[in-house]
Amino acid sequence: MNDIKLANGRINLEGLDGIADHLKALAVTNKTLDSIKASLESATDKSSEWYRRATAAHKAWFLMRSRICERLSILRREEKELNRMRSKFESEELLEVLTKQHTKSDLRTFRMIAEAKAELRLQEVLNKATTQEAK
């Protein structure tokens, strides 16, 4: 895992690797934004040089946060796609193994049993959701 902060305290965007690093960077960025915002809200001299620099820093951290969120979104989409592919390949391999060990008639029977069980599970989930909505 990489160090997400540079020596100047900023986030090392180029050094972020994976979802975990991006989530840590997002947490640091949100904490920094909250701190700057609190300082800006408590400032009495809104025309001072400090206030101007703090406002610029807030804008820079906000933009950094946006970049982190964009990258995180892309990483999550990629992870979902990999999981979908993995599941598809596992299903294909399982079907191939079962096809070698069972007849087509057996496989049709297995599929009908699986579909019936899946339908029951789906109905249970829908009933539970409907019951919770009614509360």
MIDOSE-1310 file (N, C-alpha, C; in nm, 2 decimals, decimal comma, always signed):
residues 135
mndi	+0,08/-0,12/+0,00/+0,00/+0,00/+0,00/+0,09/+0,12/+0,00; +0,05/+0,22/-0,08/+0,14/+0,34/-0,10/+0,10/+0,44/+0,01; +0,20/+0,54/+0,02/+0,17/+0,65/+0,11/+0,08/+0,75/+0,03; -0,03/+0,78/+0,08/-0,13/+0,86/+0,00/-0,10/+1,01/+0,01
klan	-0,01/+1,05/+0,11/+0,01/+1,19/+0,13/+0,15/+1,23/+0,08; +0,16/+1,34/+0,02/+0,29/+1,40/-0,02/+0,35/+1,47/+0,10; +0,48/+1,51/+0,08/+0,55/+1,59/+0,19/+0,48/+1,72/+0,22; +0,41/+1,78/+0,12/+0,34/+1,91/+0,15/+0,20/+1,89/+0,21
grin	+0,16/+1,77/+0,24/+0,03/+1,74/+0,30/-0,08/+1,71/+0,20; -0,05/+1,73/+0,07/-0,15/+1,70/-0,03/-0,16/+1,55/-0,06; -0,27/+1,52/-0,13/-0,28/+1,37/-0,16/-0,20/+1,34/-0,29; -0,13/+1,23/-0,28/-0,05/+1,18/-0,39/-0,14/+1,11/-0,49
legl	-0,21/+1,18/-0,58/-0,31/+1,12/-0,66/-0,25/+1,01/-0,76; -0,13/+1,04/-0,80/-0,06/+0,94/-0,89/-0,02/+0,81/-0,82; +0,00/+0,82/-0,69/+0,04/+0,71/-0,61/-0,08/+0,62/-0,55; -0,20/+0,67/-0,58/-0,31/+0,59/-0,53/-0,33/+0,46/-0,61
dgia	-0,34/+0,35/-0,54/-0,35/+0,22/-0,61/-0,46/+0,14/-0,56; -0,57/+0,13/-0,63/-0,68/+0,05/-0,59/-0,78/+0,12/-0,50; -0,89/+0,05/-0,48/-1,00/+0,11/-0,41/-0,97/+0,15/-0,26; -0,89/+0,07/-0,20/-0,86/+0,10/-0,06/-0,78/+0,23/-0,04
dhlk	-0,68/+0,25/-0,13/-0,61/+0,38/-0,13/-0,70/+0,50/-0,16; -0,79/+0,48/-0,25/-0,88/+0,59/-0,29/-0,97/+0,62/-0,18; -1,02/+0,52/-0,11/-1,11/+0,54/+0,01/-1,04/+0,61/+0,12; -0,91/+0,58/+0,15/-0,83/+0,65/+0,25/-0,81/+0,79/+0,21
alav	-0,78/+0,81/+0,08/-0,76/+0,95/+0,03/-0,88/+1,03/+0,04; -1,00/+0,97/+0,01/-1,12/+1,04/+0,02/-1,15/+1,08/+0,17; -1,12/+0,99/+0,26/-1,14/+1,02/+0,40/-1,05/+1,14/+0,45; -0,92/+1,14/+0,40/-0,83/+1,25/+0,44/-0,88/+1,38/+0,38
tnkt	-0,93/+1,37/+0,25/-0,98/+1,49/+0,18/-1,10/+1,55/+0,25; -1,19/+1,46/+0,29/-1,32/+1,51/+0,35/-1,28/+1,57/+0,49; -1,19/+1,51/+0,56/-1,15/+1,57/+0,69/-1,09/+1,70/+0,67; -1,00/+1,72/+0,57/-0,93/+1,84/+0,54/-1,04/+1,95/+0,50
ldsi	-1,13/+1,91/+0,41/-1,23/+2,00/+0,37/-1,32/+2,05/+0,49; -1,35/+1,96/+0,58/-1,43/+2,00/+0,69/-1,36/+2,10/+0,78; -1,23/+2,07/+0,80/-1,14/+2,16/+0,88/-1,13/+2,30/+0,82; -1,11/+2,31/+0,69/-1,10/+2,44/+0,62/-1,23/+2,51/+0,63
kasl	-1,34/+2,44/+0,61/-1,47/+2,50/+0,61/-1,50/+2,56/+0,75; -1,47/+2,48/+0,85/-1,49/+2,53/+0,99/-1,41/+2,66/+1,01; -1,28/+2,66/+0,97/-1,20/+2,78/+0,98/-1,26/+2,90/+0,91; -1,30/+2,87/+0,79/-1,36/+2,98/+0,71/-1,49/+3,04/+0,77
esat	-1,57/+2,95/+0,83/-1,69/+2,99/+0,89/-1,67/+3,07/+1,02; -1,56/+3,04/+1,09/-1,53/+3,11/+1,21/-1,45/+3,24/+1,19; -1,41/+3,26/+1,07/-1,32/+3,38/+1,04/-1,40/+3,51/+1,05; -1,33/+3,61/+1,11/-1,40/+3,74/+1,12/-1,37/+3,84/+1,01
dkss	-1,24/+3,83/+0,96/-1,20/+3,92/+0,85/-1,20/+3,85/+0,72; -1,31/+3,86/+0,65/-1,33/+3,79/+0,52/-1,25/+3,85/+0,41; -1,19/+3,97/+0,43/-1,11/+4,03/+0,33/-0,96/+4,01/+0,35; -0,92/+3,93/+0,45/-0,78/+3,91/+0,47/-0,71/+3,82/+0,37
ewyr	-0,58/+3,83/+0,37/-0,50/+3,74/+0,28/-0,52/+3,59/+0,32; -0,52/+3,57/+0,46/-0,54/+3,44/+0,51/-0,67/+3,38/+0,45; -0,78/+3,45/+0,46/-0,91/+3,41/+0,42/-0,91/+3,37/+0,27; -0,84/+3,46/+0,19/-0,83/+3,43/+0,05/-0,76/+3,30/+0,02
rata	-0,65/+3,28/+0,09/-0,57/+3,16/+0,07/-0,65/+3,04/+0,12; -0,72/+3,05/+0,23/-0,80/+2,94/+0,28/-0,91/+2,90/+0,18; -0,97/+3,00/+0,12/-1,07/+2,98/+0,02/-1,02/+2,91/-0,10; -0,90/+2,95/-0,14/-0,83/+2,88/-0,26/-0,80/+2,74/-0,22
ahka	-0,75/+2,72/-0,10/-0,72/+2,58/-0,05/-0,84/+2,50/-0,05; -0,95/+2,55/+0,00/-1,08/+2,48/+0,00/-1,12/+2,43/-0,14; -1,10/+2,53/-0,24/-1,14/+2,50/-0,37/-1,05/+2,39/-0,43; -0,92/+2,39/-0,40/-0,82/+2,29/-0,45/-0,85/+2,16/-0,39
wflm	-0,88/+2,15/-0,26/-0,92/+2,02/-0,20/-1,05/+1,97/-0,25; -1,14/+2,06/-0,28/-1,27/+2,02/-0,33/-1,25/+1,95/-0,47; -1,17/+2,01/-0,55/-1,14/+1,96/-0,69/-1,06/+1,82/-0,67; -0,97/+1,82/-0,58/-0,90/+1,69/-0,56/-1,00/+1,58/-0,51
rsri	-1,09/+1,62/-0,43/-1,20/+1,52/-0,39/-1,28/+1,47/-0,51; -1,31/+1,56/-0,60/-1,39/+1,53/-0,72/-1,31/+1,43/-0,80; -1,18/+1,45/-0,82/-1,10/+1,36/-0,90/-1,09/+1,22/-0,83; -1,07/+1,22/-0,70/-1,07/+1,09/-0,63/-1,20/+1,02/-0,64
cerl	-1,31/+1,09/-0,63/-1,45/+1,03/-0,65/-1,46/+0,97/-0,79; -1,42/+1,04/-0,89/-1,43/+1,00/-1,03/-1,35/+0,87/-1,05; -1,22/+0,87/-1,00/-1,14/+0,75/-1,01/-1,20/+0,63/-0,93; -1,25/+0,66/-0,81/-1,31/+0,55/-0,73/-1,43/+0,49/-0,81
silr	-1,51/+0,58/-0,87/-1,62/+0,53/-0,95/-1,58/+0,44/-1,06; -1,47/+0,47/-1,13/-1,42/+0,39/-1,24/-1,37/+0,26/-1,18; -1,30/+0,26/-1,07/-1,24/+0,14/-1,01/-1,36/+0,05/-0,97; -1,46/+0,10/-0,91/-1,57/+0,02/-0,87/-1,64/-0,04/-0,99
reek	-1,66/+0,03/-1,09/-1,72/-0,03/-1,22/-1,64/-0,14/-1,27; -1,50/-0,12/-1,27/-1,41/-0,22/-1,32/-1,42/-0,35/-1,23; -1,43/-0,33/-1,10/-1,44/-0,44/-1,01/-1,57/-0,51/-1,03; -1,68/-0,44/-1,05/-1,81/-0,51/-1,08/-1,80/-0,59/-1,20
elnr	-1,74/-0,54/-1,31/-1,73/-0,61/-1,43/-1,64/-0,73/-1,42; -1,53/-0,72/-1,34/-1,45/-0,84/-1,32/-1,52/-0,95/-1,24; -1,60/-0,90/-1,14/-1,68/-1,00/-1,07/-1,79/-1,07/-1,15; -1,85/-0,99/-1,25/-1,94/-1,05/-1,34/-1,88/-1,15/-1,43
mrsk	-1,76/-1,12/-1,48/-1,69/-1,21/-1,57/-1,65/-1,33/-1,49; -1,60/-1,32/-1,37/-1,56/-1,43/-1,29/-1,68/-1,52/-1,26; -1,79/-1,47/-1,23/-1,91/-1,55/-1,21/-1,95/-1,62/-1,34; -1,95/-1,55/-1,45/-1,98/-1,61/-1,58/-1,89/-1,73/-1,61
fese	-1,76/-1,71/-1,59/-1,66/-1,81/-1,62/-1,68/-1,93/-1,52; -1,71/-1,90/-1,40/-1,73/-2,01/-1,30/-1,86/-2,09/-1,34; -1,96/-2,02/-1,38/-2,08/-2,09/-1,42/-2,06/-2,18/-1,55; -1,98/-2,13/-1,64/-1,95/-2,20/-1,76/-1,87/-2,33/-1,73
elle	-1,77/-2,31/-1,64/-1,69/-2,42/-1,60/-1,77/-2,53/-1,52; -1,85/-2,48/-1,44/-1,94/-2,57/-1,36/-2,03/-2,65/-1,45; -2,09/-2,58/-1,55/-2,17/-2,65/-1,65/-2,10/-2,75/-1,73; -1,98/-2,72/-1,76/-1,89/-2,81/-1,84/-1,86/-2,94/-1,75
vltk	-1,83/-2,92/-1,63/-1,80/-3,03/-1,54/-1,93/-3,12/-1,52; -2,04/-3,05/-1,50/-2,16/-3,13/-1,48/-2,21/-3,20/-1,60; -2,19/-3,14/-1,72/-2,22/-3,20/-1,84/-2,15/-3,33/-1,87; -2,02/-3,33/-1,82/-1,94/-3,45/-1,84/-1,99/-3,56/-1,74
qhtk	-2,05/-3,53/-1,63/-2,08/-3,63/-1,53/-2,23/-3,67/-1,53; -2,32/-3,59/-1,60/-2,46/-3,62/-1,59/-2,52/-3,61/-1,73; -2,64/-3,67/-1,74/-2,71/-3,67/-1,87/-2,78/-3,54/-1,89; -2,82/-3,51/-2,01/-2,90/-3,39/-2,04/-3,03/-3,39/-1,96
sdlr	-3,09/-3,50/-1,95/-3,21/-3,51/-1,87/-3,19/-3,47/-1,72; -3,08/-3,52/-1,67/-3,04/-3,49/-1,53/-3,02/-3,34/-1,52; -2,95/-3,28/-1,61/-2,93/-3,14/-1,61/-3,05/-3,05/-1,62; -3,15/-3,10/-1,70/-3,28/-3,03/-1,71/-3,35/-3,04/-1,57
tfrm	-3,35/-3,15/-1,51/-3,41/-3,17/-1,38/-3,34/-3,08/-1,28; -3,21/-3,08/-1,28/-3,14/-2,99/-1,18/-3,17/-2,84/-1,21; -3,19/-2,80/-1,33/-3,22/-2,66/-1,37/-3,36/-2,63/-1,31; -3,45/-2,72/-1,33/-3,59/-2,69/-1,29/-3,59/-2,68/-1,13
iaea	-3,52/-2,77/-1,07/-3,52/-2,76/-0,92/-3,45/-2,63/-0,88; -3,34/-2,59/-0,94/-3,27/-2,46/-0,91/-3,36/-2,34/-0,94; -3,44/-2,34/-1,05/-3,52/-2,23/-1,08/-3,64/-2,22/-0,98; -3,69/-2,34/-0,94/-3,80/-2,33/-0,84/-3,75/-2,28/-0,70
kael	-3,63/-2,33/-0,66/-3,57/-2,28/-0,53/-3,54/-2,13/-0,54; -3,49/-2,09/-0,66/-3,46/-1,94/-0,68/-3,58/-1,86/-0,67; -3,69/-1,91/-0,73/-3,82/-1,84/-0,73/-3,87/-1,82/-0,58; -3,86/-1,93/-0,51/-3,90/-1,92/-0,37/-3,82/-1,82/-0,29
rlqe	-3,69/-1,82/-0,31/-3,60/-1,72/-0,24/-3,64/-1,58/-0,28; -3,66/-1,56/-0,41/-3,70/-1,43/-0,46/-3,83/-1,38/-0,39; -3,93/-1,47/-0,38/-4,06/-1,44/-0,32/-4,04/-1,40/-0,17; -3,95/-1,48/-0,10/-3,92/-1,45/+0,04/-3,86/-1,31/+0,05
vlnk	-3,77/-1,27/-0,03/-3,71/-1,14/-0,03/-3,81/-1,03/-0,06; -3,89/-1,05/-0,16/-4,00/-0,96/-0,19/-4,10/-0,94/-0,08; -4,14/-1,05/-0,02/-4,23/-1,05/+0,09/-4,17/-0,97/+0,21; -4,05/-1,00/+0,24/-3,98/-0,93/+0,35/-3,97/-0,78/+0,32
attq	-3,94/-0,74/+0,20/-3,93/-0,60/+0,16/-4,07/-0,53/+0,17; -4,17/-0,60/+0,13/-4,31/-0,55/+0,13/-4,35/-0,53/+0,28; -4,32/-0,63/+0,36/-4,35/-0,62/+0,50/-4,28/-0,51/+0,57; -4,15/-0,48/+0,54/-4,08/-0,38/+0,60/-4,13/-0,24/+0,56
eak	-4,17/-0,23/+0,43/-4,23/-0,11/+0,38/-4,36/-0,07/+0,45; -4,44/-0,17/+0,48/-4,57/-0,15/+0,54/-4,55/-0,09/+0,69; -4,44/-0,12/+0,75/-4,42/-0,08/+0,89/-4,39/+0,07/+0,90
